[in-house]
């Protein structure tokens, strides 16, 4: 019967990658300590090095982008609320005129 693939959390991957980046131990020692294959340690270290640049990308990084999207969504919703309030007032006036 086939064995189910292991899945690791992002925190665990980061911990292993940081340990590999320190260079205190060999990849094989780290793999044995954490119970993963040495290839995974190499891959996670490469991903950490590749993604480290995005952390220091400045205001255009992921947190700033999410904030801009949230502001745009909020502005759009406020516009829609304003339009709906105007329509409601107009309908109230029309209903009072016929009433």
The first five atom37 places (N, CA, C, CB, O) and aatype in JSON, in Angstrom:
{
  "aatype": [20, 20, 20, 20, 20, 20, 20, 20, 20, 20, 20, 20, 20, 20, 20, 20, 20, 20, 20, 20, 20, 20, 20, 20, 20, 20, 20, 20, 20, 20, 20, 20, 20, 20, 20, 20, 20, 20, 20, 20, 20, 20, 20, 20, 20, 20, 20, 20, 20, 20, 20, 20, 20, 20, 20, 20, 20, 20, 20, 20, 20, 20, 20, 20, 20, 20, 20, 20, 20, 20, 20, 20, 20, 20, 20, 20, 20, 20, 20, 20, 20, 20, 20, 20, 20, 20, 20, 20, 20, 20, 20, 20, 20, 20, 20, 20, 20, 20, 20],
  "atom_mask": [
    [1, 1, 1, 1, 1],
    [1, 1, 1, 1, 1],
    [1, 1, 1, 1, 1],
    [1, 1, 1, 1, 1],
    [1, 1, 1, 1, 1],
    [1, 1, 1, 1, 1],
    [1, 1, 1, 1, 1],
    [1, 1, 1, 1, 1],
    [1, 1, 1, 1, 1],
    [1, 1, 1, 1, 1],
    [1, 1, 1, 1, 1],
    [1, 1, 1, 1, 1],
    [1, 1, 1, 1, 1],
    [1, 1, 1, 1, 1],
    [1, 1, 1, 1, 1],
    [1, 1, 1, 1, 1],
    [1, 1, 1, 1, 1],
    [1, 1, 1, 1, 1],
    [1, 1, 1, 1, 1],
    [1, 1, 1, 1, 1],
    [1, 1, 1, 1, 1],
    [1, 1, 1, 1, 1],
    [1, 1, 1, 1, 1],
    [1, 1, 1, 1, 1],
    [1, 1, 1, 1, 1],
    [1, 1, 1, 1, 1],
    [1, 1, 1, 1, 1],
    [1, 1, 1, 1, 1],
    [1, 1, 1, 1, 1],
    [1, 1, 1, 1, 1],
    [1, 1, 1, 1, 1],
    [1, 1, 1, 1, 1],
    [1, 1, 1, 1, 1],
    [1, 1, 1, 1, 1],
    [1, 1, 1, 1, 1],
    [1, 1, 1, 1, 1],
    [1, 1, 1, 1, 1],
    [1, 1, 1, 1, 1],
    [1, 1, 1, 1, 1],
    [1, 1, 1, 1, 1],
    [1, 1, 1, 1, 1],
    [1, 1, 1, 1, 1],
    [1, 1, 1, 1, 1],
    [1, 1, 1, 1, 1],
    [1, 1, 1, 1, 1],
    [1, 1, 1, 1, 1],
    [1, 1, 1, 1, 1],
    [1, 1, 1, 1, 1],
    [1, 1, 1, 1, 1],
    [1, 1, 1, 1, 1],
    [1, 1, 1, 1, 1],
    [1, 1, 1, 1, 1],
    [1, 1, 1, 1, 1],
    [1, 1, 1, 1, 1],
    [1, 1, 1, 1, 1],
    [1, 1, 1, 1, 1],
    [1, 1, 1, 1, 1],
    [1, 1, 1, 1, 1],
    [1, 1, 1, 1, 1],
    [1, 1, 1, 1, 1],
    [1, 1, 1, 1, 1],
    [1, 1, 1, 1, 1],
    [1, 1, 1, 1, 1],
    [1, 1, 1, 1, 1],
    [1, 1, 1, 1, 1],
    [1, 1, 1, 1, 1],
    [1, 1, 1, 1, 1],
    [1, 1, 1, 1, 1],
    [1, 1, 1, 1, 1],
    [1, 1, 1, 1, 1],
    [1, 1, 1, 1, 1],
    [1, 1, 1, 1, 1],
    [1, 1, 1, 1, 1],
    [1, 1, 1, 1, 1],
    [1, 1, 1, 1, 1],
    [1, 1, 1, 1, 1],
    [1, 1, 1, 1, 1],
    [1, 1, 1, 1, 1],
    [1, 1, 1, 1, 1],
    [1, 1, 1, 1, 1],
    [1, 1, 1, 1, 1],
    [1, 1, 1, 1, 1],
    [1, 1, 1, 1, 1],
    [1, 1, 1, 1, 1],
    [1, 1, 1, 1, 1],
    [1, 1, 1, 1, 1],
    [1, 1, 1, 1, 1],
    [1, 1, 1, 1, 1],
    [1, 1, 1, 1, 1],
    [1, 1, 1, 1, 1],
    [1, 1, 1, 1, 1],
    [1, 1, 1, 1, 1],
    [1, 1, 1, 1, 1],
    [1, 1, 1, 1, 1],
    [1, 1, 1, 1, 1],
    [1, 1, 1, 1, 1],
    [1, 1, 1, 1, 1],
    [1, 1, 1, 1, 1],
    [1, 1, 1, 1, 1]
  ],
  "atom_positions": [
    [[0.84, -1.17, 0.0], [0.0, 0.0, 0.0], [0.89, 1.24, 0.0], [-0.96, 0.0, 1.22], [1.91, 1.28, 0.68]],
    [[0.5, 2.23, -0.75], [1.29, 3.45, -0.88], [1.24, 4.29, 0.38], [0.81, 4.27, -2.08], [0.21, 4.36, 1.06]],
    [[2.33, 4.9, 0.69], [2.42, 5.76, 1.86], [1.93, 7.16, 1.51], [3.88, 5.81, 2.4], [2.19, 7.66, 0.41]],
    [[1.22, 7.78, 2.43], [0.69, 9.13, 2.21], [1.85, 10.12, 2.27], [-0.41, 9.49, 3.26], [2.75, 10.0, 3.1]],
    [[1.82, 11.11, 1.38], [2.87, 12.12, 1.35], [2.79, 13.01, 2.57], [2.77, 12.96, 0.07], [1.7, 13.37, 3.02]],
    [[3.94, 13.34, 3.1], [3.99, 14.24, 4.24], [3.82, 15.68, 3.77], [5.32, 14.08, 5.01], [4.3, 16.06, 2.7]],
    [[3.12, 16.46, 4.57], [3.02, 17.89, 4.28], [3.52, 18.64, 5.5], [1.54, 18.31, 3.92], [3.23, 18.28, 6.64]],
    [[4.28, 19.67, 5.25], [4.92, 20.4, 6.32], [4.37, 21.83, 6.36], [6.46, 20.4, 6.14], [4.01, 22.4, 5.33]],
    [[4.31, 22.39, 7.55], [3.81, 23.75, 7.7], [4.87, 24.74, 7.24], [3.4, 24.03, 9.17], [6.05, 24.41, 7.13]],
    [[4.42, 25.94, 6.96], [5.34, 26.99, 6.53], [6.33, 27.33, 7.64], [4.57, 28.24, 6.1], [7.5, 27.63, 7.36]],
    [[5.88, 27.29, 8.87], [6.76, 27.59, 10.0], [7.88, 26.55, 10.11], [5.97, 27.66, 11.31], [9.03, 26.9, 10.38]],
    [[7.53, 25.3, 9.9], [8.53, 24.23, 9.97], [9.54, 24.39, 8.84], [7.86, 22.85, 9.9], [10.75, 24.24, 9.05]],
    [[9.05, 24.68, 7.64], [9.94, 24.86, 6.5], [10.89, 26.02, 6.74], [9.13, 25.09, 5.21], [12.08, 25.93, 6.43]],
    [[10.37, 27.11, 7.28], [11.2, 28.28, 7.56], [12.26, 27.95, 8.6], [10.34, 29.45, 8.04], [13.41, 28.38, 8.48]],
    [[11.89, 27.19, 9.61], [12.84, 26.81, 10.66], [13.98, 25.98, 10.08], [12.12, 26.03, 11.78], [15.14, 26.22, 10.39]],
    [[13.64, 25.02, 9.24], [14.66, 24.16, 8.64], [15.53, 24.98, 7.68], [14.0, 22.97, 7.89], [16.75, 24.82, 7.66]],
    [[14.9, 25.85, 6.89], [15.66, 26.65, 5.93], [16.61, 27.61, 6.65], [14.7, 27.44, 5.02], [17.74, 27.81, 6.2]],
    [[16.17, 28.2, 7.74], [17.04, 29.1, 8.49], [18.21, 28.34, 9.11], [16.25, 29.82, 9.58], [19.33, 28.84, 9.14]],
    [[17.95, 27.14, 9.59], [19.02, 26.31, 10.14], [20.02, 25.96, 9.04], [18.44, 25.03, 10.78], [21.23, 25.94, 9.29]],
    [[19.54, 25.7, 7.85], [20.43, 25.38, 6.73], [21.22, 26.61, 6.32], [19.64, 24.83, 5.54], [22.38, 26.51, 5.92]],
    [[20.6, 27.76, 6.41], [21.25, 29.01, 6.02], [22.38, 29.38, 6.99], [20.23, 30.13, 5.94], [23.37, 29.98, 6.58]],
    [[22.21, 29.03, 8.25], [23.26, 29.32, 9.25], [24.56, 28.62, 8.9], [22.8, 28.89, 10.64], [25.64, 29.2, 9.06]],
    [[24.48, 27.39, 8.43], [25.67, 26.66, 8.04], [26.38, 25.98, 9.2], [26.61, 27.57, 7.36], [27.52, 25.53, 9.03]],
    [[25.76, 25.89, 10.36], [26.37, 25.22, 11.51], [26.54, 23.73, 11.25], [25.52, 25.43, 12.76], [27.55, 23.13, 11.63]],
    [[25.56, 23.15, 10.61], [25.54, 21.71, 10.38], [25.43, 21.44, 8.89], [24.37, 21.05, 11.15], [25.06, 22.31, 8.1]],
    [[25.74, 20.22, 8.52], [25.6, 19.83, 7.13], [24.12, 19.58, 6.83], [26.45, 18.57, 6.82], [23.3, 19.43, 7.73]],
    [[23.82, 19.53, 5.56], [22.44, 19.29, 5.13], [21.97, 17.92, 5.61], [22.31, 19.39, 3.6], [20.83, 17.76, 6.03]],
    [[22.86, 16.94, 5.55], [22.48, 15.59, 6.0], [22.19, 15.56, 7.49], [23.59, 14.6, 5.66], [21.28, 14.86, 7.93]],
    [[22.95, 16.3, 8.27], [22.69, 16.36, 9.71], [21.34, 17.01, 9.98], [23.8, 17.14, 10.43], [20.58, 16.54, 10.83]],
    [[21.05, 18.09, 9.28], [19.76, 18.77, 9.45], [18.6, 17.87, 9.03], [19.73, 20.07, 8.65], [17.57, 17.82, 9.69]],
    [[18.79, 17.17, 7.92], [17.75, 16.27, 7.44], [17.47, 15.18, 8.47], [18.15, 15.65, 6.1], [16.31, 14.83, 8.69]],
    [[18.5, 14.66, 9.08], [18.31, 13.64, 10.1], [17.66, 14.19, 11.36], [19.64, 13.01, 10.46], [16.82, 13.54, 11.97]],
    [[18.05, 15.39, 11.72], [17.49, 16.01, 12.93], [16.0, 16.29, 12.77], [18.23, 17.29, 13.26], [15.22, 16.03, 13.68]],
    [[15.61, 16.83, 11.62], [14.21, 17.21, 11.39], [13.38, 16.11, 10.75], [14.15, 18.44, 10.53], [12.17, 16.25, 10.65]],
    [[14.01, 15.03, 10.32], [13.28, 13.91, 9.75], [12.74, 14.17, 8.36], [12.16, 13.56, 10.64], [11.64, 13.73, 8.02]],
    [[13.5, 14.89, 7.55], [13.11, 15.17, 6.16], [14.23, 14.72, 5.23], [12.78, 16.68, 5.96], [15.33, 14.41, 5.68]],
    [[13.94, 14.7, 3.96], [14.94, 14.31, 2.97], [15.87, 15.5, 2.72], [14.25, 13.85, 1.64], [15.42, 16.65, 2.73]],
    [[17.16, 15.25, 2.49], [18.1, 16.35, 2.25], [17.72, 17.24, 1.06], [19.47, 15.79, 2.02], [18.02, 18.43, 1.06]],
    [[17.07, 16.67, 0.07], [16.64, 17.47, -1.08], [15.64, 18.55, -0.66], [16.01, 16.56, -2.16], [15.66, 19.67, -1.17]],
    [[14.76, 18.2, 0.29], [13.81, 19.19, 0.79], [14.52, 20.34, 1.49], [12.81, 18.53, 1.75], [14.13, 21.5, 1.36]],
    [[15.56, 20.01, 2.23], [16.32, 21.06, 2.93], [16.92, 22.01, 1.9], [17.43, 20.44, 3.82], [16.87, 23.23, 2.08]],
    [[17.5, 21.47, 0.84], [18.06, 22.3, -0.23], [16.98, 23.17, -0.87], [18.74, 21.43, -1.3], [17.17, 24.37, -1.06]],
    [[15.86, 22.56, -1.2], [14.77, 23.29, -1.85], [14.24, 24.42, -0.97], [13.64, 22.34, -2.21], [14.02, 25.53, -1.46]],
    [[14.05, 24.14, 0.3], [13.52, 25.17, 1.21], [14.52, 26.3, 1.41], [13.17, 24.55, 2.55], [14.12, 27.46, 1.55]],
    [[15.78, 25.97, 1.42], [16.82, 27.0, 1.55], [16.8, 27.9, 0.31], [18.23, 26.36, 1.74], [16.89, 29.12, 0.42]],
    [[16.68, 27.3, -0.87], [16.61, 28.08, -2.11], [15.38, 28.99, -2.12], [16.59, 27.16, -3.34], [15.46, 30.14, -2.53]],
    [[14.23, 28.46, -1.67], [13.01, 29.26, -1.62], [13.16, 30.43, -0.66], [11.82, 28.4, -1.22], [12.67, 31.53, -0.92]],
    [[13.82, 30.19, 0.46], [14.03, 31.26, 1.43], [14.91, 32.35, 0.84], [14.68, 30.7, 2.72], [14.61, 33.54, 0.98]],
    [[15.96, 31.97, 0.17], [16.85, 32.96, -0.43], [16.16, 33.71, -1.56], [18.12, 32.28, -0.95], [16.38, 34.91, -1.73]],
    [[15.33, 33.02, -2.33], [14.63, 33.67, -3.44], [13.54, 34.61, -2.93], [14.02, 32.62, -4.36], [13.3, 35.65, -3.54]],
    [[12.87, 34.25, -1.83], [11.78, 35.07, -1.33], [12.21, 36.15, -0.36], [10.78, 34.21, -0.68], [11.4, 37.0, 0.01]],
    [[13.46, 36.13, 0.07], [13.92, 37.13, 1.04], [13.9, 38.53, 0.45], [15.33, 36.79, 1.51], [13.69, 39.5, 1.17]],
    [[14.11, 38.65, -0.83], [14.11, 39.96, -1.48], [12.74, 40.62, -1.4], [14.54, 39.83, -2.94], [12.65, 41.84, -1.27]],
    [[11.69, 39.83, -1.47], [10.33, 40.39, -1.42], [10.02, 40.99, -0.06], [9.3, 39.3, -1.76], [9.2, 41.9, 0.05]],
    [[10.67, 40.49, 0.99], [10.43, 41.04, 2.32], [10.9, 42.48, 2.44], [11.13, 40.2, 3.37], [10.31, 43.27, 3.18]],
    [[11.94, 42.82, 1.71], [12.52, 44.15, 1.79], [12.24, 44.97, 0.53], [14.01, 44.05, 2.02], [12.98, 45.9, 0.21]],
    [[11.18, 44.63, -0.18], [10.87, 45.28, -1.44], [10.38, 46.72, -1.25], [9.82, 44.48, -2.19], [10.31, 47.47, -2.23]],
    [[10.05, 47.11, -0.05], [9.63, 48.48, 0.2], [8.11, 48.59, 0.23], [10.2, 49.41, -0.85], [7.41, 47.61, 0.47]],
    [[7.62, 49.79, -0.02], [6.18, 50.01, 0.11], [5.34, 49.25, -0.91], [5.88, 51.46, 0.0], [4.13, 49.09, -0.72]],
    [[5.94, 48.8, -1.98], [5.18, 48.05, -2.99], [5.11, 46.57, -2.67], [5.8, 48.25, -4.37], [4.63, 45.78, -3.48]],
    [[5.58, 46.18, -1.5], [5.57, 44.78, -1.09], [4.16, 44.29, -0.82], [6.42, 44.57, 0.12], [3.21, 45.06, -0.93]],
    [[4.01, 43.04, -0.47], [2.69, 42.44, -0.26], [1.81, 43.15, 0.77], [2.87, 41.03, 0.17], [0.63, 43.32, 0.49]],
    [[2.31, 43.59, 1.94], [1.41, 44.26, 2.89], [0.85, 45.57, 2.34], [2.13, 44.52, 4.19], [-0.33, 45.87, 2.53]],
    [[1.69, 46.36, 1.66], [1.23, 47.63, 1.11], [0.21, 47.38, -0.01], [2.42, 48.46, 0.59], [-0.76, 48.13, -0.14]],
    [[0.44, 46.37, -0.8], [-0.47, 46.06, -1.89], [-1.85, 45.66, -1.34], [0.11, 44.92, -2.78], [-2.87, 46.07, -1.88]],
    [[-1.85, 44.88, -0.29], [-3.12, 44.47, 0.31], [-3.85, 45.67, 0.9], [-2.87, 43.41, 1.4], [-5.08, 45.75, 0.82]],
    [[-3.12, 46.61, 1.48], [-3.74, 47.81, 2.04], [-4.35, 48.67, 0.93], [-2.71, 48.62, 2.84], [-5.45, 49.21, 1.1]],
    [[-3.65, 48.79, -0.19], [-4.19, 49.56, -1.32], [-5.46, 48.92, -1.86], [-3.14, 49.69, -2.44], [-6.43, 49.62, -2.18]],
    [[-5.47, 47.6, -1.97], [-6.66, 46.91, -2.46], [-7.82, 47.09, -1.5], [-6.37, 45.42, -2.66], [-8.97, 47.25, -1.93]],
    [[-7.54, 47.06, -0.2], [-8.59, 47.25, 0.8], [-9.16, 48.66, 0.73], [-8.06, 46.96, 2.21], [-10.37, 48.85, 0.86]],
    [[-8.29, 49.66, 0.52], [-8.76, 51.04, 0.39], [-9.62, 51.2, -0.86], [-7.57, 52.01, 0.34], [-10.65, 51.88, -0.81]],
    [[-9.22, 50.59, -1.95], [-10.0, 50.7, -3.19], [-11.37, 50.04, -3.02], [-9.23, 50.04, -4.36], [-12.38, 50.58, -3.48]],
    [[-11.4, 48.9, -2.36], [-12.67, 48.22, -2.12], [-13.56, 49.05, -1.21], [-12.44, 46.84, -1.49], [-14.77, 49.15, -1.44]],
    [[-12.96, 49.65, -0.19], [-13.73, 50.48, 0.73], [-14.31, 51.7, 0.01], [-12.86, 50.91, 1.92], [-15.46, 52.06, 0.23]],
    [[-13.52, 52.34, -0.83], [-14.0, 53.51, -1.57], [-15.16, 53.12, -2.48], [-12.86, 54.14, -2.39], [-16.14, 53.85, -2.59]],
    [[-15.05, 51.98, -3.14], [-16.11, 51.51, -4.02], [-17.4, 51.25, -3.24], [-15.66, 50.23, -4.75], [-18.49, 51.57, -3.71]],
    [[-17.27, 50.67, -2.06], [-18.44, 50.4, -1.24], [-19.09, 51.68, -0.74], [-18.06, 49.51, -0.06], [-20.31, 51.77, -0.68]],
    [[-18.28, 52.68, -0.37], [-18.84, 53.96, 0.06], [-19.6, 54.63, -1.08], [-17.73, 54.88, 0.58], [-20.65, 55.24, -0.86]],
    [[-19.07, 54.54, -2.3], [-19.77, 55.09, -3.46], [-21.12, 54.41, -3.65], [-18.92, 54.94, -4.73], [-22.13, 55.07, -3.9]],
    [[-21.13, 53.1, -3.51], [-22.37, 52.35, -3.68], [-23.38, 52.72, -2.59], [-22.09, 50.84, -3.66], [-24.57, 52.83, -2.87]],
    [[-22.92, 52.9, -1.36], [-23.81, 53.31, -0.28], [-24.41, 54.67, -0.57], [-23.06, 53.33, 1.07], [-25.61, 54.88, -0.37]],
    [[-23.59, 55.59, -1.04], [-24.09, 56.93, -1.38], [-25.15, 56.87, -2.47], [-22.94, 57.82, -1.83], [-26.18, 57.54, -2.37]],
    [[-24.9, 56.09, -3.5], [-25.89, 55.96, -4.59], [-27.2, 55.37, -4.07], [-25.34, 55.08, -5.72], [-28.28, 55.85, -4.42]],
    [[-27.1, 54.34, -3.25], [-28.31, 53.7, -2.73], [-29.09, 54.64, -1.82], [-27.95, 52.43, -1.97], [-30.33, 54.62, -1.83]],
    [[-28.41, 55.46, -1.04], [-29.1, 56.45, -0.2], [-29.84, 57.47, -1.05], [-28.1, 57.17, 0.72], [-30.97, 57.83, -0.73]],
    [[-29.21, 57.93, -2.13], [-29.87, 58.9, -3.02], [-31.1, 58.28, -3.67], [-28.89, 59.39, -4.11], [-32.14, 58.93, -3.77]],
    [[-31.0, 57.03, -4.1], [-32.15, 56.36, -4.7], [-33.28, 56.19, -3.69], [-31.74, 54.99, -5.27], [-34.45, 56.34, -4.03]],
    [[-32.93, 55.87, -2.46], [-33.94, 55.69, -1.42], [-34.67, 57.01, -1.15], [-33.3, 55.16, -0.14], [-35.89, 57.04, -1.05]],
    [[-33.91, 58.1, -1.04], [-34.54, 59.4, -0.82], [-35.45, 59.77, -1.99], [-33.47, 60.49, -0.62], [-36.55, 60.29, -1.78]],
    [[-35.02, 59.51, -3.21], [-35.82, 59.82, -4.39], [-37.12, 59.02, -4.38], [-35.02, 59.53, -5.69], [-38.19, 59.54, -4.68]],
    [[-37.0, 57.72, -4.01], [-38.2, 56.88, -3.95], [-39.16, 57.34, -2.86], [-37.81, 55.42, -3.72], [-40.37, 57.28, -3.03]],
    [[-38.63, 57.8, -1.73], [-39.47, 58.31, -0.65], [-40.23, 59.55, -1.11], [-38.63, 58.64, 0.59], [-41.41, 59.69, -0.8]],
    [[-39.57, 60.44, -1.84], [-40.22, 61.66, -2.34], [-41.33, 61.29, -3.33], [-39.17, 62.6, -3.01], [-42.43, 61.85, -3.29]],
    [[-41.02, 60.36, -4.22], [-42.04, 59.94, -5.21], [-43.23, 59.26, -4.53], [-41.41, 58.97, -6.25], [-44.37, 59.48, -4.93]],
    [[-42.96, 58.45, -3.52], [-44.03, 57.77, -2.82], [-44.87, 58.78, -2.05], [-43.46, 56.69, -1.87], [-46.09, 58.6, -1.96]],
    [[-44.29, 59.81, -1.49], [-45.03, 60.84, -0.75], [-45.88, 61.67, -1.7], [-44.07, 61.76, 0.04], [-46.97, 62.11, -1.34]],
    [[-45.39, 61.88, -2.93], [-46.14, 62.68, -3.9], [-47.41, 61.94, -4.35], [-45.26, 63.01, -5.13], [-48.42, 62.58, -4.63]],
    [[-47.37, 60.63, -4.42], [-48.54, 59.85, -4.84], [-49.44, 59.52, -3.66], [-48.1, 58.56, -5.53], [-50.6, 59.14, -3.85]],
    [[-48.92, 59.65, -2.43], [-49.52, 59.15, -1.26], [-50.68, 59.78, -0.67], [-48.64, 59.11, -0.35], [-51.18, 59.32, 0.35]]
  ]
}
